Amino acid sequence: MNSCERKAEELILYAHKKGGTIELEEVLKEFDKNYISDDVMLVLDIYGKTGSAVLDSAYGWTWFQLSEKGMLFARRGCFTGEARRDQLVKIGAIAAIIAAIAGIIQLFL
């Protein structure tokens, strides 16, 4: 996971904890300005949407809302959860291969 994904994950989990929507003011208070860089915003746009209640927002948005996909992503643990699930799938596949080999060996004994 790169730094943009890590920062986006923190914001996604923060938004999820807050009910799915966060205000820019909250983000700036809880996190530093690097959390709203263009790279982080590209990741956030995959899992939600931004909007503005004012026309002259310095950052182009004043709120972020998770989409249904984003809420599910947060419930599953975001990028960290995906890595953990991938690891469990690999362990499960290895266990299945070992069980299959053990079964074949027992056929020949």
N, C-alpha and C positions, 0 to 999 in steps of 0.2 A: 504494500500500500504506500503510495507516495504522499508527500505532505499535503497536496491539494485534496486528495481523497480523505486523509485523516482529518483535515479541517472541516471538510464538507460533512463527514460522518459526525463530528461533534455538533455541528449546527443542526443536522437532521435529527439526531437524538435529542437535542435540546428542544427543537420544535415539537417533536413527538411528545416529550414530557410536558410541554406547555399546551397540549391539546391539538397540535397540528399547525398552529399559526404563531409566528413571532414577528415582533416589530423591529425595525432597524435600530431604534434607540436601545432596545434590549441587547441586541447583538453587539453594538458598540460599547455598551456598559460591561457586558460579561466577557467579551472577547476583544482582541485587538483588531486593527483595521486590515491586517493580512487575511483575516477570515472572510473578507468580502472582496477579495481580489477577483479579477476576471476569470482566472482558472478555476477558482473555487465556485464561482457563480455558474460556470458551465456545468459543473457536476450537479449543483443544486437544481439547475433547470431540468435535469433528467427526472428528478424526484419530486418536483413541485413547481410552483410558479411564484413570480414576484409581481407586486403591483405598487402603485403609488397613490396615496391619498392627496398629495400636493403636486402641483406641476413643476415646481423648481427644486425637487429633491437632488441634493448634491451627488447621490450615488445612483440615481435613476429609479430607485424603488424605496418604499418605506415599510413594506411588509413582505414576508415569505410564508407561503402556505404549502404544506405537503399535499401531494396528490394521493390518491388511493394506493398507487404503486409505492409512493414514498412512505406511507404509513406502514404498509406491509414490510417494506425494506427495513424500516426502523424496528418493527416488532421482531424481525429475524436477526437483528444485531448488526445491520449494515455490512460494511466491508469486512469487519472483524468476524462477524457471524458467518459470512460466506466462506472465509478462509477456514474456519473451524468445521463447517459442513463438508467442505472439500476434503479436509484431512480425515474426517470420519468416513467418508465414502471410500477413500483410498484404503483405510484400515479395514473396512468391510470387504472390499474387493480382495485384499491380501488374505483375509481370514477365509473367504470363500474358496480361493485357490488352494490354500493349505488343506481345507476340508476335502476338496475334490481329490487332491493328491493322496491324502490319507485313505479315502474311499477306494481309489484305484489300487493302492498298495494292499489293502485288505482283500481285494478280489484275487490277488495273486498269492496270498498266503494260505 
